[in-house]
Amino acid sequence: MLIWDRPEIINTYVGDNGGGYCAPGTFSALGWARDGEIVAGLVFYDCNGSHCLVNIAITGKRFPPGLLKAGLFYVFSQIKLKRLTFLIEEVNLPSQNLVTRLGAIPEATLRDAGKTGNMLIYALFPEDCTIWSR
């Protein structure tokens, strides 16, 4: 089930599960709940009208397709962003695989910027997004 009306709870879930925390009141968030528990979340922050950063987290192996579609609709159709940027720990292969399957491309490496070493920057543009461009 899609959750959009509890951004602080979603932000805490994403932060607790390795996706990073955002300062209260500085972000938008969408989550997915199963049996009353949040199992995935997207937090959008530092939006400037054409771009924003995204924190992601999931419990389990598969990111809910309904959450991905809702998040992409929100950023690319409702607020009409031109790109999303994901900052992902280099050791976090599941998140790298997810954003790559969405159509994101690697742009840069931030050396020693993460808790476990390097952070990778991925960019996702609407025209490259495998879900959005269908």
C-alpha positions as CSV (number, residue, x, y, z in Angstrom):
1,M,0.0,0.0,0.0
2,L,1.3,3.4,-1.0
3,I,1.9,5.9,1.8
4,W,2.3,9.6,1.1
5,D,0.9,11.3,4.3
6,R,3.6,10.3,6.8
7,P,6.8,11.8,5.4
8,E,8.7,12.0,8.8
9,I,8.0,8.2,9.4
10,I,9.2,7.4,5.9
11,N,12.3,9.5,6.3
12,T,13.2,7.8,9.6
13,Y,12.6,4.4,7.9
14,V,14.9,5.3,5.0
15,G,17.6,6.7,7.3
16,D,17.5,3.7,9.6
17,N,17.9,1.4,6.6
18,G,20.9,3.0,5.2
19,G,19.4,5.5,2.8
20,G,20.3,8.6,4.8
21,Y,18.3,11.1,6.8
22,C,16.9,14.5,5.7
23,A,16.3,17.4,8.1
24,P,12.6,17.7,9.1
25,G,10.5,19.7,6.8
26,T,13.0,19.8,3.9
27,F,11.8,16.8,1.8
28,S,8.9,14.9,0.2
29,A,8.6,11.2,0.8
30,L,6.6,8.2,-0.5
31,G,6.6,4.8,1.2
32,W,5.2,1.4,0.8
33,A,3.6,-0.6,3.6
34,R,2.9,-4.3,3.9
35,D,0.9,-5.6,6.9
36,G,1.1,-2.1,8.5
37,E,4.9,-2.0,8.4
38,I,6.9,0.2,6.0
39,V,9.0,-2.0,3.7
40,A,10.3,0.6,1.2
41,G,10.7,4.3,0.9
42,L,11.7,7.2,-1.4
43,V,12.8,10.6,0.0
44,F,13.2,13.5,-2.3
45,Y,15.2,16.5,-1.1
46,D,17.2,19.5,-2.2
47,C,14.8,20.1,-5.1
48,N,15.5,23.2,-7.2
49,G,12.8,23.0,-9.8
50,S,14.7,20.9,-12.3
51,H,16.6,18.4,-10.1
52,C,16.5,16.7,-6.7
53,L,18.4,14.2,-4.7
54,V,16.8,10.9,-3.7
55,N,17.4,8.6,-0.7
56,I,16.0,5.0,-1.1
57,A,15.7,2.0,1.2
58,I,14.0,-1.4,1.2
59,T,13.4,-4.2,3.5
60,G,13.7,-7.4,1.5
61,K,14.9,-8.1,-2.0
62,R,12.4,-6.4,-4.3
63,F,11.5,-2.7,-4.5
64,P,7.7,-2.4,-4.9
65,P,6.9,-1.5,-8.5
66,G,3.9,0.5,-7.3
67,L,6.1,2.7,-5.2
68,L,8.6,3.2,-8.1
69,K,5.8,4.2,-10.5
70,A,4.3,6.6,-8.0
71,G,7.7,8.2,-7.3
72,L,8.6,8.6,-10.9
73,F,5.1,10.0,-11.7
74,Y,5.5,12.5,-8.9
75,V,8.9,13.8,-9.9
76,F,8.7,13.6,-13.7
77,S,5.0,14.5,-14.3
78,Q,3.7,16.4,-11.3
79,I,6.7,18.6,-10.4
80,K,8.3,18.1,-13.8
81,L,11.9,17.6,-12.8
82,K,14.5,17.1,-15.5
83,R,16.7,14.7,-13.5
84,L,17.1,12.7,-10.3
85,T,20.4,12.2,-8.5
86,F,21.1,9.1,-6.4
87,L,24.1,9.0,-4.0
88,I,24.8,5.4,-3.2
89,E,27.5,3.7,-1.1
90,E,29.9,1.8,-3.3
91,V,29.3,-1.4,-1.3
92,N,25.5,-1.1,-1.8
93,L,25.2,-3.3,-4.9
94,P,21.4,-3.8,-4.6
95,S,20.7,0.0,-4.8
96,Q,23.1,0.3,-7.7
97,N,21.4,-2.5,-9.5
98,L,18.0,-1.0,-8.9
99,V,18.8,2.5,-10.2
100,T,20.7,1.0,-13.2
101,R,17.6,-1.1,-14.0
102,L,15.6,2.1,-13.9
103,G,18.0,3.6,-16.5
104,A,20.2,5.7,-14.3
105,I,23.8,6.2,-15.4
106,P,26.9,6.5,-13.2
107,E,28.3,10.0,-13.2
108,A,31.0,10.2,-10.6
109,T,32.7,8.7,-7.5
110,L,33.1,10.7,-4.3
111,R,36.2,9.2,-2.6
112,D,35.8,8.4,1.1
113,A,32.5,10.3,1.3
114,G,30.4,7.4,2.7
115,K,30.3,5.5,6.0
116,T,32.0,2.5,4.3
117,G,34.2,4.3,1.7
118,N,33.3,5.8,-1.6
119,M,29.9,7.1,-2.7
120,L,28.7,6.8,-6.3
121,I,26.6,9.4,-8.0
122,Y,23.9,8.1,-10.5
123,A,21.7,10.4,-12.6
124,L,18.3,9.4,-13.9
125,F,16.6,11.4,-16.7
126,P,13.0,10.9,-17.8
127,E,13.9,10.0,-21.3
128,D,16.3,7.2,-20.1
129,C,14.0,5.9,-17.4
130,T,12.8,2.4,-18.3
131,I,9.6,2.7,-16.4
132,W,8.8,6.3,-17.2
133,S,9.5,6.2,-20.9
134,R,7.0,3.3,-21.6
